[in-house]
Amino acid sequence: MPSIEITNFIMKSRDMFFEEIIKDIEESIFSDYTGDSANLATGDFSDMI
């Protein structure tokens, strides 16, 4: 069933620690390396979990 969700998320640069940025996130998957490059036209990327 279709749902509304964030598809592209851009964070502005600030002086914050990573833990402070993610402290209020209840459910997520964080990937700091995809091993591949994103599609520059769409911003899509894939990652193996």
ZASE-192270 format. One record per residue: residue number from 0; residue in one letter; z, x, y of N, C-alpha, C in turn. Coordinates in steps of 0.001 Angstrom, whole numbers, plus 500000, padded with zeros to 6 digits. Atoms other than C-alpha are relative to their C-alpha. Layout:
N
<rec><semar>NUM</semar><marnu>A</marnu><n_pz>Z</n_pz><n_px>X</n_px><n_py>Y</n_py><ca_pz>Z</ca_pz><ca_px>X</ca_px><ca_py>Y</ca_py><c_pz>Z</c_pz><c_px>X</c_px><c_py>Y</c_py></rec>
...
This chain:
49
<rec><semar>0</semar><marnu>M</marnu><n_pz>500000</n_pz><n_px>500844</n_px><n_py>498837</n_py><ca_pz>500000</ca_pz><ca_px>500000</ca_px><ca_py>500000</ca_py><c_pz>500000</c_pz><c_px>500897</c_px><c_py>501236</c_py></rec>
<rec><semar>1</semar><marnu>P</marnu><n_pz>500049</n_pz><n_px>499173</n_px><n_py>498789</n_py><ca_pz>499071</ca_pz><ca_px>501467</ca_px><ca_py>503400</ca_py><c_pz>501307</c_pz><c_px>499967</c_px><c_py>500783</c_py></rec>
<rec><semar>2</semar><marnu>S</marnu><n_pz>498796</n_pz><n_px>499938</n_px><n_py>499174</n_py><ca_pz>501889</ca_pz><ca_px>502608</ca_px><ca_py>505626</ca_py><c_pz>499723</c_pz><c_px>500850</c_px><c_py>501233</c_py></rec>
<rec><semar>3</semar><marnu>I</marnu><n_pz>500116</n_pz><n_px>499213</n_px><n_py>498782</n_py><ca_pz>502310</ca_pz><ca_px>504045</ca_px><ca_py>509098</ca_py><c_pz>500899</c_pz><c_px>501216</c_px><c_py>499857</c_py></rec>
<rec><semar>4</semar><marnu>E</marnu><n_pz>499217</n_pz><n_px>498782</n_px><n_py>500113</n_py><ca_pz>503444</ca_pz><ca_px>507658</ca_px><ca_py>509123</ca_py><c_pz>499418</c_pz><c_px>501080</c_px><c_py>500901</c_py></rec>
<rec><semar>5</semar><marnu>I</marnu><n_pz>500489</n_pz><n_px>498870</n_px><n_py>499220</n_py><ca_pz>503128</ca_pz><ca_px>510914</ca_px><ca_py>511015</ca_py><c_pz>498964</c_pz><c_px>500746</c_px><c_py>499173</c_py></rec>
<rec><semar>6</semar><marnu>T</marnu><n_pz>501021</n_pz><n_px>499238</n_px><n_py>500717</n_py><ca_pz>499906</ca_pz><ca_px>512631</ca_px><ca_py>510051</ca_py><c_pz>499809</c_pz><c_px>501385</c_px><c_py>500602</c_py></rec>
<rec><semar>7</semar><marnu>N</marnu><n_pz>500080</n_pz><n_px>498698</n_px><n_py>499329</n_py><ca_pz>499787</ca_pz><ca_px>515437</ca_px><ca_py>512611</ca_py><c_pz>501232</c_pz><c_px>500145</c_px><c_py>500865</c_py></rec>
<rec><semar>8</semar><marnu>F</marnu><n_pz>498746</n_pz><n_px>499801</n_px><n_py>499283</n_py><ca_pz>503010</ca_pz><ca_px>516834</ca_px><ca_py>513981</ca_py><c_pz>499946</c_pz><c_px>501351</c_px><c_py>500683</c_py></rec>
<rec><semar>9</semar><marnu>I</marnu><n_pz>500049</n_pz><n_px>498757</n_px><n_py>499235</n_py><ca_pz>503020</ca_pz><ca_px>519437</ca_px><ca_py>516746</ca_py><c_pz>501334</c_pz><c_px>500188</c_px><c_py>500702</c_py></rec>
<rec><semar>10</semar><marnu>M</marnu><n_pz>498719</n_pz><n_px>499712</n_px><n_py>499361</n_py><ca_pz>506258</ca_pz><ca_px>521061</ca_px><ca_py>517882</ca_py><c_pz>499787</c_pz><c_px>500950</c_px><c_py>501163</c_py></rec>
<rec><semar>11</semar><marnu>K</marnu><n_pz>500048</n_pz><n_px>499104</n_px><n_py>498852</n_py><ca_pz>506609</ca_pz><ca_px>522592</ca_px><ca_py>521324</ca_py><c_pz>500964</c_pz><c_px>501158</c_px><c_py>499767</c_py></rec>
<rec><semar>12</semar><marnu>S</marnu><n_pz>499181</n_pz><n_px>498808</n_px><n_py>500171</n_py><ca_pz>508048</ca_pz><ca_px>526088</ca_px><ca_py>521444</ca_py><c_pz>501306</c_pz><c_px>499885</c_px><c_py>500786</c_py></rec>
<rec><semar>13</semar><marnu>R</marnu><n_pz>498679</n_pz><n_px>499968</n_px><n_py>499368</n_py><ca_pz>511787</ca_pz><ca_px>526274</ca_px><ca_py>522188</ca_py><c_pz>500838</c_pz><c_px>501041</c_px><c_py>499281</c_py></rec>
<rec><semar>14</semar><marnu>D</marnu><n_pz>499080</n_pz><n_px>499057</n_px><n_py>500632</n_py><ca_pz>514634</ca_pz><ca_px>528641</ca_px><ca_py>521467</ca_py><c_pz>500992</c_pz><c_px>499221</c_px><c_py>499148</c_py></rec>
<rec><semar>15</semar><marnu>M</marnu><n_pz>499132</n_pz><n_px>500727</n_px><n_py>500926</n_py><ca_pz>516135</ca_pz><ca_px>526905</ca_px><ca_py>518426</ca_py><c_pz>499962</c_pz><c_px>500700</c_px><c_py>498650</c_py></rec>
<rec><semar>16</semar><marnu>F</marnu><n_pz>499964</n_pz><n_px>499498</n_px><n_py>501361</n_py><ca_pz>517214</ca_pz><ca_px>527998</ca_px><ca_py>514977</ca_py><c_pz>499378</c_pz><c_px>498963</c_px><c_py>499071</c_py></rec>
<rec><semar>17</semar><marnu>F</marnu><n_pz>500640</n_pz><n_px>500887</n_px><n_py>500965</n_py><ca_pz>515348</ca_pz><ca_px>526540</ca_px><ca_py>511998</ca_py><c_pz>500963</c_pz><c_px>498916</c_px><c_py>499517</c_py></rec>
<rec><semar>18</semar><marnu>E</marnu><n_pz>499006</n_pz><n_px>500955</n_px><n_py>500497</n_py><ca_pz>518538</ca_pz><ca_px>524860</ca_px><ca_py>510730</ca_py><c_pz>500240</c_pz><c_px>498880</c_px><c_py>501007</c_py></rec>
<rec><semar>19</semar><marnu>E</marnu><n_pz>499800</n_pz><n_px>501010</n_px><n_py>498964</n_py><ca_pz>518951</ca_pz><ca_px>523048</ca_px><ca_py>514059</ca_py><c_pz>498809</c_pz><c_px>499035</c_px><c_py>500066</c_py></rec>
<rec><semar>20</semar><marnu>I</marnu><n_pz>501198</n_pz><n_px>500830</n_px><n_py>499960</n_py><ca_pz>515373</ca_pz><ca_px>521767</ca_px><ca_py>513943</ca_py><c_pz>500012</c_pz><c_px>498978</c_px><c_py>498867</c_py></rec>
<rec><semar>21</semar><marnu>I</marnu><n_pz>500096</n_pz><n_px>500887</n_px><n_py>501161</n_py><ca_pz>515713</ca_pz><ca_px>520251</ca_px><ca_py>510449</ca_py><c_pz>501290</c_pz><c_px>499266</c_px><c_py>499653</c_py></rec>
<rec><semar>22</semar><marnu>K</marnu><n_pz>498690</n_pz><n_px>500530</n_px><n_py>500379</n_py><ca_pz>519371</ca_pz><ca_px>519134</ca_px><ca_py>510494</ca_py><c_pz>500032</c_pz><c_px>498485</c_px><c_py>499816</c_py></rec>
<rec><semar>23</semar><marnu>D</marnu><n_pz>499970</n_pz><n_px>501457</n_px><n_py>500088</n_py><ca_pz>518608</ca_pz><ca_px>515396</ca_px><ca_py>510930</ca_py><c_pz>498951</c_pz><c_px>499423</c_px><c_py>499057</c_py></rec>
<rec><semar>24</semar><marnu>I</marnu><n_pz>501023</n_pz><n_px>500474</n_px><n_py>500933</n_py><ca_pz>515781</ca_pz><ca_px>515185</ca_px><ca_py>508391</ca_py><c_pz>500670</c_pz><c_px>499648</c_px><c_py>498678</c_py></rec>
<rec><semar>25</semar><marnu>E</marnu><n_pz>499355</n_pz><n_px>500444</n_px><n_py>501237</n_py><ca_pz>516897</ca_pz><ca_px>513137</ca_px><ca_py>505384</ca_py><c_pz>499177</c_pz><c_px>500330</c_px><c_py>498762</c_py></rec>
<rec><semar>26</semar><marnu>E</marnu><n_pz>500861</n_pz><n_px>499712</n_px><n_py>501140</n_py><ca_pz>513902</ca_pz><ca_px>513534</ca_px><ca_py>503052</ca_py><c_pz>498772</c_pz><c_px>500733</c_px><c_py>500500</c_py></rec>
<rec><semar>27</semar><marnu>S</marnu><n_pz>501184</n_pz><n_px>499259</n_px><n_py>499574</n_py><ca_pz>511148</ca_pz><ca_px>516097</ca_px><ca_py>503316</ca_py><c_pz>499622</c_pz><c_px>501034</c_px><c_py>498951</c_py></rec>
<rec><semar>28</semar><marnu>I</marnu><n_pz>500450</n_pz><n_px>498843</n_px><n_py>500763</n_py><ca_pz>509153</ca_pz><ca_px>518828</ca_px><ca_py>501676</ca_py><c_pz>499585</c_pz><c_px>501030</c_px><c_py>501034</c_py></rec>
<rec><semar>29</semar><marnu>F</marnu><n_pz>500312</n_pz><n_px>498946</n_px><n_py>499040</n_py><ca_pz>509014</ca_pz><ca_px>522086</ca_px><ca_py>503605</ca_py><c_pz>499238</c_pz><c_px>501100</c_px><c_py>499286</c_py></rec>
<rec><semar>30</semar><marnu>S</marnu><n_pz>500794</n_pz><n_px>498905</n_px><n_py>500551</n_py><ca_pz>506352</ca_pz><ca_px>524666</ca_px><ca_py>502919</ca_py><c_pz>499737</c_pz><c_px>501002</c_px><c_py>501114</c_py></rec>
<rec><semar>31</semar><marnu>D</marnu><n_pz>500253</n_pz><n_px>498996</n_px><n_py>498970</n_py><ca_pz>506202</ca_pz><ca_px>527914</ca_px><ca_py>504838</ca_py><c_pz>498777</c_pz><c_px>500859</c_px><c_py>499680</c_py></rec>
<rec><semar>32</semar><marnu>Y</marnu><n_pz>501200</n_pz><n_px>499264</n_px><n_py>500363</n_py><ca_pz>503126</ca_pz><ca_px>529232</ca_px><ca_py>503020</ca_py><c_pz>499159</c_pz><c_px>499143</c_px><c_py>499079</c_py></rec>
<rec><semar>33</semar><marnu>T</marnu><n_pz>500858</n_pz><n_px>500823</n_px><n_py>500848</n_py><ca_pz>500160</ca_pz><ca_px>527343</ca_px><ca_py>501584</ca_py><c_pz>499068</c_pz><c_px>500828</c_px><c_py>499131</c_py></rec>
<rec><semar>34</semar><marnu>G</marnu><n_pz>500915</n_pz><n_px>499179</n_px><n_py>500781</n_py><ca_pz>498082</ca_pz><ca_px>530238</ca_px><ca_py>500288</ca_py><c_pz>498549</c_pz><c_px>499622</c_px><c_py>500223</c_py></rec>
<rec><semar>35</semar><marnu>D</marnu><n_pz>501337</n_pz><n_px>500485</n_px><n_py>499710</n_py><ca_pz>495041</ca_pz><ca_px>528513</ca_px><ca_py>501745</ca_py><c_pz>499914</c_pz><c_px>499770</c_px><c_py>501502</c_py></rec>
<rec><semar>36</semar><marnu>S</marnu><n_pz>500127</n_pz><n_px>500289</n_px><n_py>498572</n_py><ca_pz>493666</ca_pz><ca_px>527726</ca_px><ca_py>505163</ca_py><c_pz>499748</c_pz><c_px>498514</c_px><c_py>500206</c_py></rec>
<rec><semar>37</semar><marnu>A</marnu><n_pz>500183</n_pz><n_px>501416</n_px><n_py>499685</n_py><ca_pz>493621</ca_pz><ca_px>524329</ca_px><ca_py>506831</ca_py><c_pz>498541</c_pz><c_px>499724</c_px><c_py>500352</c_py></rec>
<rec><semar>38</semar><marnu>N</marnu><n_pz>501300</n_pz><n_px>500458</n_px><n_py>499548</n_py><ca_pz>490469</ca_pz><ca_px>522335</ca_px><ca_py>507468</ca_py><c_pz>500072</c_pz><c_px>499914</c_px><c_py>501523</c_py></rec>
<rec><semar>39</semar><marnu>L</marnu><n_pz>499898</n_pz><n_px>499941</n_px><n_py>498540</n_py><ca_pz>489928</ca_pz><ca_px>523141</ca_px><ca_py>511154</ca_py><c_pz>499494</c_pz><c_px>498736</c_px><c_py>500680</c_py></rec>
<rec><semar>40</semar><marnu>A</marnu><n_pz>500529</n_pz><n_px>501226</n_px><n_py>499406</n_py><ca_pz>488015</ca_pz><ca_px>519903</ca_px><ca_py>511778</ca_py><c_pz>501001</c_pz><c_px>498858</c_px><c_py>499918</c_py></rec>
<rec><semar>41</semar><marnu>T</marnu><n_pz>499095</n_pz><n_px>501142</n_px><n_py>500203</n_py><ca_pz>490667</ca_pz><ca_px>517533</ca_px><ca_py>510381</ca_py><c_pz>501470</c_pz><c_px>500373</c_px><c_py>500056</c_py></rec>
<rec><semar>42</semar><marnu>G</marnu><n_pz>498602</n_pz><n_px>499576</n_px><n_py>500048</n_py><ca_pz>493852</ca_pz><ca_px>519616</ca_px><ca_py>510225</ca_py><c_pz>500618</c_pz><c_px>499833</c_px><c_py>498628</c_py></rec>
<rec><semar>43</semar><marnu>D</marnu><n_pz>499491</n_pz><n_px>500198</n_px><n_py>501357</n_py><ca_pz>494203</ca_pz><ca_px>518778</ca_px><ca_py>506519</ca_py><c_pz>500267</c_pz><c_px>501343</c_px><c_py>499326</c_py></rec>
<rec><semar>44</semar><marnu>F</marnu><n_pz>499733</n_pz><n_px>498835</n_px><n_py>500825</n_py><ca_pz>495768</ca_pz><ca_px>521324</ca_px><ca_py>504193</ca_py><c_pz>500644</c_pz><c_px>499516</c_px><c_py>498716</c_py></rec>
<rec><semar>45</semar><marnu>S</marnu><n_pz>499347</n_pz><n_px>500362</n_px><n_py>501257</n_py><ca_pz>497063</ca_pz><ca_px>521302</ca_px><ca_py>500646</ca_py><c_pz>500923</c_pz><c_px>501132</c_px><c_py>499594</c_py></rec>
<rec><semar>46</semar><marnu>D</marnu><n_pz>499016</n_pz><n_px>499031</n_px><n_py>500445</n_py><ca_pz>499961</ca_pz><ca_px>523050</ca_px><ca_py>498992</ca_py><c_pz>500472</c_pz><c_px>499588</c_px><c_py>498613</c_py></rec>
<rec><semar>47</semar><marnu>M</marnu><n_pz>499499</n_pz><n_px>500308</n_px><n_py>501327</n_py><ca_pz>501160</ca_pz><ca_px>523274</ca_px><ca_py>495399</ca_py><c_pz>501525</c_pz><c_px>499985</c_px><c_py>500034</c_py></rec>
<rec><semar>48</semar><marnu>I</marnu><n_pz>498538</n_pz><n_px>500138</n_px><n_py>500024</n_py><ca_pz>504718</ca_pz><ca_px>522069</ca_px><ca_py>494883</ca_py><c_pz>500506</c_pz><c_px>500331</c_px><c_py>498615</c_py></rec>
